[in-house]
Structures are given as C-alpha cells and as structure tokens.
Amino acid sequence: METRIRPIGEDSLAEAKAVLEGGGVVAFPTETVYGLGGDARRDDAVRAIYAVKGRPADNPLIVHVHKDYDLGRLVFDDRPYAAKLRERFLPGPLTMVYSSRGAVSGVVSCGLQTLAVRVPAHPGAQRFLRYTDMPVAAPSANVSKHVSPVTAEHVFADLNGRIPLILDGGACEGGIESTVCDVTGEIPVILREGLVSREQIAETVGDCGLYVPKAGEQVRSPGMKYKHYAPACKTYLFEADRTAEAAEKLRQLRAAGLRACVLCESAAAPCFPAGSVLDLGKTPAEMAANLYILLRRAETVADALVAVRPKEEDGIMAGVQNRLGKACAGE
C-alpha cells in the first residue's frame, strides 16, 4: 500500500471520507498528537485501527467529533457539571467519558458501557470531522507503545505502507495527549492526565478526583495500562534531585562506547557536558510541546537516553511526568 502525505484541502478531505466510508483508516492532526481515524460505527473499521497499530485489544479508543455534532446521538449526558466543562474546555484537549448509548461499535470501548468523546480544537481536525460528519474512533497514529507522533512525518515513519493517507496539518502545538475525564459520577474523575489539569477542572466545577487503577481491573482509558511513548533506544530515568547520578550514568555509557544523551529541563542542563543535552525547555507548555519531538530525536542520535524528571509536578506537568515515566518504564 502506498502512503501519501497530503495537505488538508477539498481533494484530500474527499479522499479521506471515501477511505473511511470503505472501512479504512487515515491519519489526521489534532492540537495534541496525530490520530489514526476510522468510522467508529463499524466493527471492521475499528478492528482495522487496532491491526494497523498493533494495539492490545483491551485498550479502548476515543471517539472524535466536530464541535456542532449532537452528543446526544452517542451518549447520555446527565451530569450538570459536564456542561460546564464543555463550555470552558471544548473544543480542546479534554476527553470526556460518558455513559454510552451503544451507537458506535462495541469494539471502541472494549465492551465497557461508557464512551470516551473528544472535540479537538485543531482547525484541520475540525475540517476533517465536519467533512466526514461521522464519529471517528482514533488513537495516536503510531505503532503501539512507540513515541506518539506530533508531525505528519512521524506518522509516515511508523505507518508507511500500512495506511493510504496522512492529512498534514503541521506540527501539533500541545505535544501530549488529551486529559481523559470520567463524567459519569457525582464529581469528575481524571483517568489520564494531560493538557487540561486537575486543578483547572476543580476550579471550574468545584471538585475533581484522580483515578488510581487497581491490579487486574479492566482498562477504562487509553494510556493507563501498558508501556507507552517509548523511543527505540535504551532508556534510564532519574528523579529531579539525582542529576549527579544521571551525569555519572551518562559518563559510564559513553565510556562503554555507546552514543548517549540526556533529556532534561533547561534548569538541569548545566549539570551535563556541553552537546549532550536534549533540552525540554523552561515552561510546562514548552516541555509538553517538546517531549515527543525529543524522544523521537533521541532514537536517531543515541543508543541510550538518560532522562531526568523535571522538578515541577502539578498542572499540565502531571501529564508530562506521566508520559516520561511510561516512556522509560521499567528502566
């Protein structure tokens, strides 16, 4: 199969719609990462998403719709606070988990009675979703467990020959995936941290919980169970107060003849030799936007990556810390 990268326009949107109507999948941009989309109403299309990614079958998907789509066609929306969250954050990087009406394929939610729905803010995503005018199931457009893609070229590197079309909307500005928030209970509960923080949600509706998965429990949101976001090189993760140990690890790796580099925030960069640092940036927004770009760069320039956690942990940095931890899980 030939994979083409095309700018978003009438011709490429018509092609994308034809692919989706035929049960196929295409990649499209959002403000967070690129998505791999298929018609959420079709079992065959949703299964094609899992097959293309090599995604575990018990890892649910998010359904994407345009901003004027009637949510009542897909979900039961009986929590008044959910309307407040939509008013403040949508379109935007907040996925909301509702009770499902069963209007989409059961494969999307892996048999759960809930449905995760997102309204992306990216203009290209809105054009695509409005043009197709269907609920589009979409995880990130990469090989499962690899670093999420934030450019069309990242998608091509992972999925060339597996999908027919990548809609190119430029680099994603947000850099990490959406926050996933369950709105079926008395208060909203975050299932996956992201670009909308727990503090922002609590400020909007008065309270917000954080879900802690239990061993053996069925996955309720993407990104909760498996190692994710991992570059194709050896990784080592150090806490923010262990820069001296990280520097020693870097020295050992280089002494062993390996190409090695360090991923850290700007404030920690002086702790490491010049030319060895992949600089995440100074602000939370910079670090979120740069994380996946630099993880992908690391696998092209190094055999081993020494990652140092940023000091800040609150707000959107909770999402950055989550992704960094999963990228370097177990090492």
PyMOL commands that set and color helices and strands:
alter all, ss='L'
color gray80, all
select helices_A, chain A and resi 10-21+43-53+71-73+80-89+123-132+152-159+198-205+243-255+266-271+284-301+317-327
alter helices_A, ss='H'
color red, helices_A
select strands_A, chain A and resi 4-7+26-28+35-39+62-64+75-76+94-100+114-118+136-137+165-168+179-182+189-192+209-210+234-238+260-264+277-279+304-308
alter strands_A, ss='S'
color yellow, strands_A
deselect
rebuild
show_as cartoon
